[in-house]
Structures are given as structure tokens and as C-alpha cells.
Amino acid sequence: MAASTETTDKGIGLAIAFAVVAVLGAFAMFAGAPNIEAAWGFAAAVLFGGLAVAAIHAYWG
């Protein structure tokens, strides 16, 4: 049985969606600089940035 070589754009779409949320988290980190909100913004930026990279790896080739 031959391996499937078709590709989808699902990984790109998920990566863009996660990257947008990561950028929003970075803005939250910048806006809440001296408070605990900065930590939550950093956590969101790192988490969704990692998910954006994982989405590309999961669905690409």
C-alpha cells in the first residue's frame, strides 16, 4: 500500500491561530508589567507559541 502524499493547510491555519493568541499574550505581558498579569501573559505567549510550532510539525508532511 502506497503512503499518502497529500497535504492539508490545517497545520498552517492552526499555527496562525495559535500565533495570534501568543502575540496577544505578549501584549498582555507588556501591559501588565509590574503585576501578576505579566506572568499570565508570558505563560500564554510561551504556551501558544509552542502549540503553533507543534501544529506545523504535526500536520506538515
Secondary structure as UniProt FT lines:
FT   HELIX           10..31
FT   TURN            32..34
FT   HELIX           36..59
//
